[in-house]
Amino acid sequence: IASSLVHSADAADKLKVGYSDWPGYTVLEVAVQKGWFKEAGIDVEMVWFDYLPSLDAFSAGKIDGVTCVATDALVNGANGAKSKIVALLDYSDGSDAIVGKPGINSIKDLKGQKVGLELTLVEHLLLMKALELNGMTQSDVELVNTPTNETPQTLASGKVAAIGAWYPSSGQALKQVAGSKKLFSSSEVKGLIYDVLSVNPTSYAKNKEAWSKFVGVYYKCVDYVLDPKTKDDAIKIMAAKVGADVKDYAENIPGTHFLTLAEAKKAFVKGEGLDSIYGSMEVGNKFNLDNGVYKESQKPSSYLAPGIVNELK
């Protein structure tokens, strides 16, 4: 009986984590292929999803943690699935973009025009920033709700003057529509779109040591993709996971700024600018309130749990 009790205690601590097609998340496939979780002494089941279903699975309690955009963790929380953000993974550095059709050469050219993007998701937030920096507001454009994976076809159809999308859709739009161009990208607002590891608070409280090891493995994956000696191997593993061309994937990697452990520690320092996750999430929280995504402020600082990152060496 004793041995079966020991076994069930171990089984209770399996971490189920959802991840999806974005370089900052897909990099975890390196740990899967290399057996790094086992090496770290933790039982991890990585579950592959499309992005939105991964958030739904987390909300439904089917997984213990999920890789997601920081502002989406707030939306999940407003709908009842609060979480603790225990690691900062990356920020978008060009992979999210507003792409204009031929003849549209700047954000200012969008005045009175239609823009296709997924309402209330990060591209909507990105467009708001682009408009604001050009002295415009949302009322200067007409938004057309468009699923991100359909944005290339929508731009090609000529029904909209521009689209907002993340990689790979943003890249496909530029390729498919001759003469189209990037009008604005996340590289101009570094830190607006952070990606994080969002964890069920009960699981976090109960398995803090295991989560700490998981986060350590994450930054080991980041080091592997950033090290010139191992970068090609990492990219090969990541591209294979998402069925992408290795060369194409490598060219688009710079659009994601992977955070090293040292950079994550810095971004976890309280501040009002976009270089701090606190400042960035306040912007996202305000955007969600302004656009009626939820009615009550989500108090971003109540989600942030920098303890693990700060303690890692």
N, C-alpha and C positions, 0 to 999 in steps of 0.2 A: 504493500500500500504506500509506504514512504516514497518509493521510487516514482510511482505514478503521480503523487502529490508534487514532487519536485518537477516532473515533466509538465504538469498543468500550470505551474507557476511560470515556467519558461514560456509556455505557449501563450500565456496571457500578455506577454510583452512583445509579441510580434508587431512590428510597425508596418502598417499598410499605407503607402504613400502614392498619390496620384500625380502623374506628370504628363506633359503633352508637347506638341510640336512648336517649340521656341528654343533657340540655342541655349539660353540660360537654364532651361529645364532638361532638354535633351542631353546635356553634358552628363547628367546622372547615369546615362546608359554606359558610360565608361566604367563607373563603379560596378554596375551589374555585370558587364563582360569580364572585368578583372577580378571579381570576387572580393572586392574591398569591404563590403559590409560584413561578410563572414570573418574576414581578417580582423576587423575591428571588434568582433565578438558580439554583433547584434543580428537579430533575425528580422530581415526586412523583405517585404514584398512590394516591389515597384509595380504599379498598375497603370498601363498606358491608356489614355483617353483622348478624345477631341477636347478642346479647351472648356467649352461651356458644360458638357457632361461631367467633367472633372469637378467643377464647382458644385454641381447638383449632387454628385456622389458624396462630396464632403458634407454638404448641408444635410444629406439624408443619413449621415453617420456610417456610411459604408467604408470610408477610409479615415485614417487617423490624421493625415496631413495632406496638403496639396500645394503644388507650386502655382503661384498666381500673381496677377498684378495687385499691388498693394491696395489700390482703391476698390478692387473687386472683393477683397477681404472685408472691407467696410460694408459693401452691399450685402454680402452673405450674412454678416453680423446683424444688419438691420432686419434681415428676414428671419432671424432667430438662431443662426449658426455662428455664434461668436467664436473667435479664435485668438491664439497667441502667435504673433509673428516672431519666430525665434532665429531667423536668418535672413539676411539681405543677399539676394543672388546676383542681380545685375541691374543696370538701367539701360533703357533703349537709347542708342547713340546713332540714330539714322535709319534704323529698320522700320520705324513707324513714319509714314510720310503722307503728305497731301500731294497728289499728282494731278496736274492740269492737262487738259486735252490740247492738241495743237492750236496755237494762237492765244492760249492763256499763258502769260509769261510771269505773272506775279500774283500774290495774294490779293493785291488791290484790284486786279482784273476780275476778281470773283464777285464784285459788287453787282447785286441784282441777279446773280446766276445760281444755278442749282448745284449742290454738292452731295454726292452719294457716299454715305458712311453708315456704320451701325450706331444708331442713336444711343446716347448715354454710356457708350463704352469709351476706351481710351482715345480712339481717333477723334471722337467728338470733343473731348477735352483738349486734344492737340490742336484742333481747328480753332477752338476758342482762344487759345494762347496766340496762335498765328494771327487771328483777326485783331486781338488786343494790341499786339506789337505793331500792327499796321494801322492803328487808330480806327478800327472798325468794330462792330458788334455783331452778334448772331442775327440781328434783324436785317443786316446788309446782305445776307445770303438766304437761299431757300434750301433747307436740309431735306434730303430724300433718304428715308431709312432703307439701307442696302446691306444684306449679309456680307461680311468681309470677303468671303471666298467668291462672291459674285461681282466684286468691284471691278476686276479687269474687263469683264464682258460689258458691264454697265458703262464704263468709260468708252469702250470701243463702239457702243451703240450710239454715242453722241447725245444721249438724253440728258447727260449732266456735263457741266463744265470741268468738274474735278471730282476726285474720289479721295477718301481717307482710308488707308489700309496698313497692316503690318506685313513684314516679310513672312512668307514668300509672295503673298498677293500683291504687295506694293511693287515688287520686282517684276512680277508677271504683267502688271498693268503697263509699266514702262516699256517692256519688251513687245507686248502685243499691239500697242497703239503707237504707230510711227509718229514722231514729232511731239510725243507727250513729254512732260518734264516735271521733275520734283520741284514743287513751289516752296515747300517748307518741310523740315523733318525734325525728328526728336533730337538730332545732334545740335539743334539751335536752342533747345531747352533741356539740357542734360539734367537728369534727376526728376523730370516731370513724371516719367513712367518708370517706377521701380518694380522689380519682380522680387517676390519674397517666398519664404516657406511658412505657410500658415498651418498651425497645428491645433487640434482639438484640445481645449484647456484641461480637460480631465486626463487625457493621455499625457499631456505635458507634465502635469503635476505628479502623475504616477510613474512615468518613465523618463524622468529628467536626464538620467545618466545615458540612457540609450539614445535619446534625442541629441544629446551633446556629441555622442560618437557619430551619429548620422550627419550632423552639421560639419564635424571635422572631416568626414569623408567627402562632403560636398566641396569644401575648399581644396581638398586634395585633387578632385576632378578639375577644378578651375586652374590650379597650378599646372596640371597635365596639359590642358588645352593652351595655356599661355607659354609654356616652355617650348622654345624653338625645336628642341630635340625630340619632343613627344607630340607636338602639335598635329603633325600629319596623321599620326595614329588615332588621335582623339577625333579629328575631323572625319576620318574614314568611318569610325564607329558611329558617330552622330549622323552622318549623311545616310549610312545604311539603315539606321533605325527609321528615318523618315522617308526613305526611298528617293533621296535627292542625288543629283549629280555631285560628285565629290568636289570638282573644280568650282562649280557654281556655289556650293555650300561654303567653300573656303573663302570665296570672294565676298560673301555676305556676312561672314563672321564679325568683321569690324563694326557692323551695325548694332551689335550687342556689346556693351561694356561689362564684361564679367568682373564682379567685385572679388578681389583677393580678401583674405581674412583681415589684413591691415586696413584695407579700404572700407570694409564692412564696419569695422570698429569706428572709423571716422564718421561714416554716414549715420551711425547709431547715436552720435552725440547730438543733444538737443540743440536745435537752431531753427531760424525762421526761413532760411533760403532753401532752394531745391537741392543743395548739397547735403542737407539733413533729411532723413526719412520723416522726421517730425514735421518739418516745414512743407515737404512735398505732399504728405498725406493730408495736411490741413487744406491745401489747394484742392485736392481730390474730394475731400469731405464737403467743401463749399460748393464745388461743381455739382456734386450729387444732390445737395440740398436745393441749389438754384434750379436744377432741372427736374425736381420732383421724383428723383430716384428713390429717396426715402424722406420722411418728414422730420425725424429727430436727429440731431447731430450725433455722430458716432464716436466722438471723442477719441481720435486716433491714438493718443498716448496710452489709452487703456488697452489697446491691442498689442502695443510694442513691448517685447520681452527681450531686452538686449543681454540678459545675464549670460546665456550660453556663449555667444560670440565674444563678449568681454572676457570670459574666463579662459577661452581657448588660447593656446600658445602657438 
